[in-house]
Amino acid sequence: MKNLLLTILTFFVISFANAQSFKGHTSGTIGILNAKIRLQYEIPIGDKFSTGANINYYFVNWTGPLIEPFSRYYVSEGNKSGGFFQLKAGYGNLSSLNSTSKRLSIFGGGVAWGYKCLKKSGFTIEPIIGVRVYSNPEWNDAIGWFLTTGFPIDCQLKFGYQF
């Protein structure tokens, strides 16, 4: 785990050194159907790529944090705005549905297509649609997992600011 964190930190430092089109992008959203808050930070890598991480915190059913590092490839004329493909991995440490004292680890990832709309003020609107798959922490409630926290359709609408 220590080596993984060191690798991720090194990747972010290198990414800052290569930033060419914008310094950073923060965004977030609130999940309505499955109560959660999602915060994202993105940094550019060269002209067509970016990287970052989503931090999700779930408030119902399996509760707790889920972090999703991601990479993006922009199909437009740069990575400031436009359409992109996204690949992400993830790790979560969630409470057990059946016991509030037990914590469970989940792993997974996904792919998505999205579009970042950048206004002149720096305000962004970012719809994303994709597929994600995460390990089921409790096999005795697989249907409940796949209908709530582990839902495989990734549909997001985030609002943010790019600087």
N, C-alpha and C positions, 0 to 999 in steps of 0.2 A: 504494500500500500504506500509506503514511504517513497519507493522508486517511482510509482505512478504519479504521485503528487509532484515530485521533483521534475519529472518529464513534462507534465502539464505546465508547470511554472516556467520552465525553460522555453517551451513553445510560445507562451504568451510574451515573454521578454523579447524573443526573436521577432515575433509579430509586430511589436511596437517599433522595433528598429527598422522594419521594412514598410511601415505605414506610409502610403503615398496619397490617398485620395480623401480621407477624413481621419480624424483622430479617434473617435469612438461613437458608439450608438447605444443608447439605453432605451429599453421599452418594457412594457408590462401589460398585464391583463388580469382580470378576475374571472375565474371559472364559475359559471352559474349552475349548470346541471350537476356537476360534481365540484362542490365548493373547494376552491383553491386560489392561491395567488401565484402568479408567474412573473418573475423578473428576469430580464435578459441584458447581457452586455456583449457587444460585438466590436471587433477591431479589424481593420483591413490588413490584408497580406498582398502586396503588389497591387495590380490594377483590377483583377477579375475575381479574386478570392477574399474571403474573410473567415474569421474564426471567433468563437465566443462560447458562452455558456448560458443556459437557462437554469434558474433555480426555482423549483416548484415547491410549494408547501400545501399539502392536502389537509383539509379540516374535518372531513367526515369519512366514515368507513375505515379504511387503512390510512391512518393519519401520519404526517411527518414529512421530511424533506426528500426531494428527488433532484439530483443534479444531472444535467444533460449537456456535456460539451458538444459543440457542433462545428462543422465546416460548411462553407457555402461556395458555390461557383455561380457567378453572375453571368447571365447570357447577354446582358445589355452592354453598352459601351463603357463599362466600368462598374465599380462596386458601391457607388454612392446611392444608387437607386435602380429600380428595374426588377425584372424577373430573375429568379435564382433557383437552383437545386440545392437541397440541404441534406446532409448526412449527419446523424447524431448517434451517440452512445449514451448510456445512462446508468446511474447507480442510485438506489433509494434505500433509506433506512426507515421503515414504516412500522407503526404499531400493529400488533396482531388484532384482527377483527374480534377475536374471541377473548382476548386478555389485554388489558391496558398496560400491564407491566412487561410484556414480552415484545422485543423489537425484532424485525425481520429484514433481511437484506434482499433486494431485488436487483436484477440486471437486465439490460435490454438495449434497444436502440430503434432507429427508424430512418425513413427517407421521406422527403417532402418536396413540394413545389410551392413557391411563394412569390410575392411581389412586394417590394418596398417602395412606397410612394413618398417622396421627399418634397415637402413644401419649402418655399424660399426662407421661411422663418426657422427652419430646422426641424419642424414638427414632422413626424412620420406616422404613416398608417401601414400596417403590415399584415395582410391576410396570408395564411398558410394552410395547405391541405396536404395530408400524407397518411402514411401507415407507420405504426409503431408496435413493437412486440416486447413485452416485459415478462419475466418469469413470474409465475403465480406463487405468492408466498404461502398460500394455504390451499392445497388441492381439494380439501373437503368443501370448499365454497368457490369452485372455479367459475360458475355462472355469475355469481355476485361480483367476483373480481373483474371479469371481462365486460360487465355492464357498467362498472363504475371506474375505479382508479386505473385498472388495466385495459380500458377500452382501446381497441386497436386502431380506430380512426382518429387521426391527429388533425383537428380542425381548430385553428386559432385566429383571433383578430387582436393584434397588439397595437398599442399607441405609444409613441416615444418621442425622443429628441436626439438628433444627430449633431455632433459638434466637431 
